[in-house]
Amino acid sequence: MSDNMNMDNRDNMQNEEVQRYRQERVNQFRLNIQEEEGAKPTVDSDFSDEITSFSDETTKAQIERASKKELRRQKKEEKKVLKIKADRNKKVYRMAWLAIVIIMSVVVSQFLIVGSNDFLAITRVDESEATVKVTADDTVDTIADKLEEAGVIDAPEFFVLFSDITGKGQNIDPGVYRVPKNKDYLGILNYMSNTSNRQTTITLQITEGTSILELSQQLYEAGVTYDVDEFLRLCNSDEFDDEYGFISSIEPDEKRVYKLEGYMFPDTYEFYVDEAPDITIRRFLANFETKIYETEHTVEGYSKPVTLSQLVSDSDYTLDEIVTMASLVQGEAANVEDMYNISSVINNRLEYGSSHDIHSLGLDCTAFYPYSDAESIPEDIKETFSSDYETYDTAGLPPGAVCSASADAFLAALVPNDTDYLYFCHGTDADGNVTAYYASSFSEHQNNLYKAGLVR
């Protein structure tokens, strides 16, 4: 019996020891939780097994609550960090947006101020008129650009906006307008919408000595033609041969730049705005025909007035050769009187220059044709350019005329002064007055060059 009691005592002691151990472990675990305030315990795998093995349900619940609390704390900290970042980004965005708003406000206000002033014509006090040419292809945008270029408006974008809002920009017909520079937008649109203010024709004076290349630009700038390429193509075509016999008689020459050079008679013409290039050319040719075959002139040696065509018939040259010679006289002479002496130099060189060891005409006006001078030659060909019309190294007349000649130049070419001149030059004094010098010999010419200030 004592043995049984001893065994019971040992069992009770073991149970009490186990209970004490369990309680100590639980107390230690609670202490750690309280001291670390929910910090996640770090235990090795063996210890975890011990807790799992010896912990009761209350302890497990405490551990779960502590874990959830820690998780909530971490999420709260993350939200706090994200909020701080978000607030900082919002400040940056607000500053950037404020800067953009300020800049846009300045730009818009400036645009509105300029546009409003222009719209109301507040800053425009010039009462003069500007010529504005409107073509069939023009839009409100291009019309606004033309008005700005002509000095009528200052803010084309604002003008386009106003035109679109009012719809008045669609009422402007092709034509030429003389627009006052001091009108507001509504006044401009009303003015240009009124057909009584629209010119359908253009009066243009073509001066003597104008080449076809220069003429094409003059017609373009005046609004007569907007197809320069077609105009130039027609000037070197055979499309007018059937209508004008004097054109069909021109001898073909591959070196000739423009077949009709010299036949675009200089005069004052009335054209339609943006008329077809062939119509424009026919105006010139019809006038040339009138001036050559119908207009009469009083000429010494003839008992009654004669036409230029009659004088051509009495000369040793064809009409095309006279057209070329007249253009050379026009290009070289300082005045009408000078024309007749220069014509005599040209005729003398052609007739007997070789007997004086003169084998070319040596005229400056032919050196750069079809361009007027060296500065007019396009940059991409300037270094290699060489004219087939130059008369310094080439004998005889050039392949064709170099410009449009006046009736005086034609008369001088047909009835030159009777001289033995073979040389000429011009000198200009400080007042711009031109003096012509003529010579029959080279030595005399050298002396004239010195007098004219052309050599030192």
CORQUIUR-V802663 format. One record per residue. PHI is phi in radians with two decimals (999 if undefined). Layout:
phi = [PHI;PHI]
//
This chain:
phi = [999;-1.12;-1.13;-1.11;-1.17;-1.10;-1.14;-1.11;-1.11;-1.11;-1.13;-1.13;-1.14;-1.12;-1.12;-1.15;-1.12;-1.11;-1.13;-1.07;-1.08;-1.04;-1.12;-1.09;-1.13;-1.12;-1.08;-1.07;-1.14;-1.10;-1.03;-1.08;-1.14;-1.17;-1.21;-1.61;0.92;1.50;-1.08;-1.15;-1.16;-1.91;-2.25;-1.37;-1.09;-1.17;-1.13;-1.04;-1.11;-1.13;-1.10;-1.09;-1.32;-1.81;-1.35;-1.59;-1.14;-1.13;-1.13;-1.08;-1.14;-1.09;-1.10;-1.14;-1.14;-1.12;-1.13;-1.12;-1.11;-1.10;-1.11;-1.12;-1.10;-1.09;-1.12;-1.09;-1.11;-1.09;-1.10;-1.11;-1.12;-1.11;-1.12;-1.07;-1.09;-1.08;-1.10;-1.12;-1.12;-1.07;-1.12;-1.10;-1.10;-1.10;-1.15;-1.12;-1.13;-1.10;-1.11;-1.10;-1.08;-1.12;-1.08;-1.10;-1.13;-1.11;-1.10;-1.12;-1.12;-1.11;-1.06;-1.19;-1.14;-1.08;-1.11;-1.14;-1.06;-1.21;-1.01;-1.61;1.05;-1.16;-1.63;-1.76;-2.04;-1.21;-1.60;-1.28;-1.94;-2.11;-1.51;-2.19;-1.79;-1.95;-1.83;-1.14;-1.54;-1.25;-1.89;-1.02;-1.09;-1.24;-1.12;-1.08;-1.10;-1.17;-1.15;-1.13;-1.08;-1.41;1.48;-1.47;-2.29;-2.04;-2.18;-1.06;-1.11;-1.18;-1.11;-1.08;-1.06;-1.11;-1.11;-1.17;-1.15;-1.46;1.33;-1.35;-1.16;-1.42;-1.70;-1.61;-1.59;-1.03;2.78;-1.94;-2.11;-1.77;-1.66;-1.09;-1.46;-1.85;-1.54;-1.38;-1.02;-1.11;-1.14;-1.11;-1.14;-1.14;-1.11;-1.37;-1.49;-1.51;-1.11;-1.21;-1.64;-1.72;-1.64;-1.75;-2.20;-2.24;-1.64;-2.39;-1.71;-1.73;-1.48;-1.09;1.54;-1.42;-1.51;-1.10;-1.11;-1.19;-1.10;-1.05;-1.24;-1.12;-1.16;-1.17;-1.15;-1.42;1.57;-1.27;-2.38;-2.03;-2.11;-1.11;-1.06;-1.17;-1.05;-1.17;-1.08;-1.15;-1.22;-2.13;-2.00;-1.82;-1.25;-1.92;-1.07;-1.23;-1.58;-2.24;-1.09;-1.20;-1.45;-1.16;-1.46;-1.21;-1.26;-1.09;-2.63;-1.14;-1.47;-1.28;-1.38;-2.22;-1.02;-1.61;-1.03;1.65;-1.78;-1.58;-1.03;-1.22;-3.03;-1.68;-2.13;-2.04;-2.00;-1.43;-1.17;0.94;-1.40;-1.09;-0.98;-1.17;-1.17;-1.05;-1.12;-1.10;-1.07;-1.15;-1.15;-1.12;-1.20;-1.04;-1.04;-1.14;-1.16;-1.49;-1.82;-2.11;-1.25;-1.83;-2.33;-1.50;-2.21;-1.06;1.72;-2.00;-1.28;-2.46;-0.98;-2.27;-1.52;-1.14;-1.13;-1.17;-1.16;-1.11;-1.09;-1.50;-1.67;-1.67;-2.15;-1.43;-1.05;-1.14;-1.18;-1.17;-1.03;-1.15;-1.12;-1.10;-1.17;-1.18;-1.08;-1.08;-1.26;-1.86;-1.33;-1.55;-2.82;-1.11;-1.05;-1.11;-1.00;-1.23;-1.33;-1.13;-1.07;-1.18;-1.09;-1.09;-1.11;-1.12;-1.14;-1.19;-1.44;-2.49;-1.07;-1.06;-1.23;-1.90;1.08;-1.96;-2.04;-2.62;-1.42;1.03;-1.83;-1.11;-1.16;-1.74;-1.12;-2.12;-0.98;-1.47;-1.66;-1.29;-2.76;-1.11;-1.20;-1.47;-1.23;-0.97;-1.03;-1.24;-2.15;-1.05;-1.23;-1.89;-1.18;-2.56;-1.54;-1.31;-1.70;-1.07;-2.04;-1.65;-1.84;-1.96;-1.39;1.36;-1.32;-1.20;-1.05;-2.96;-1.19;-1.97;-2.97;-1.57;-1.76;-1.39;-1.08;-1.10;-1.16;-1.12;-1.11;-1.12;-1.15;-1.51;-2.31;-1.19;-1.11;-1.52;-2.33;-1.94;-1.19;-2.17;-2.43;-2.70;-2.76;-2.27;-2.12;-2.10;-1.50;-1.12;-1.55;1.55;-1.35;-1.78;-2.06;-1.70;-2.20;-2.18;-2.62;-1.78;-2.31;-1.18;-1.11;-1.12;-1.14;-1.08;-1.16;-1.16;-1.06;-1.17;-1.10;-1.37;1.38;-1.59;-2.37;-2.12]
//
